[in-house]
């Protein structure tokens, strides 16, 4: 929490491959103002403000109409910043992924659902939210609502928890390339577990890949992994910018370039549309493109 984290770009470059109508950014965060939405004690970092208005400006440059706002670890179980953002965007175009404890009161859980929440986040790469030993208890609470579990964990964790996650009564989304690093041996235990889990139609993966890069910008080393994941689960891949790219110390990604990076991974236009439009609509419960 030393204040050295980079702020998001003031201007996003226009992509060479704008998103098709009905596209969804399936992973973004809103931060601040801290006076209204104070950060949790014990957090791993303190981000600069990243407003709703700035986010919408970025999305307009990309041509993206829908969004999923993900509860950041630094806010813990206080979901107000995330749910207030969805309320301002409107549930016709926005959804949220929240953090909850297993003992959340039923009226509060229902209120989150009514406000656009469709999943619960677990994260071990930063402090915040429920611990992994609460996966089963949380999953039991959200199963009647049709929500899913979203996990941002290192690849090895999928190997360690294979039996647990296979037994959950909800779908599971593997965040940020399932935590696999670019160039990681395909026969590594974590990677093998991920590939095996993706054979089941209950497991999804999010292609937001710059954090998977070992080489760094322009993230070319991520391409083989991205293509492998997309080939394994073409109907269960979604994509997210990860705006405003929290906890970055060096290069700040340009979201126009990240969308174009996806185009290099997925040159087939039908699959491109599936990942940006059709798969998110099914996962998050959006209506048809004409219903926006």
Secondary structure, DSSP 8 states (H G I E B T S, - for coil): --S------SS----SS---TT-EEEEE--B--TTTS---TT-S-----B-HHHHHHHHHHHT--EEEEE--GGGTT--HHHHHHHHHH-TTTEEEEE---TT--HHHHHHHHHTTEEEEEEESSSS-S--GGGHHHHHHHHGGGT-EEEEE--HHHHHHTHHHHHT-SS-EEE-GGGG--TT--TTSHHHHHHHHHTTSTTEEEEE--GGG-SS-TT-GGGHHHHHHHHHH-TTSEEE---BT--S-SS----HHHHHHHHHHH---HHHHHIIIIIHHHHHHT---GGG-
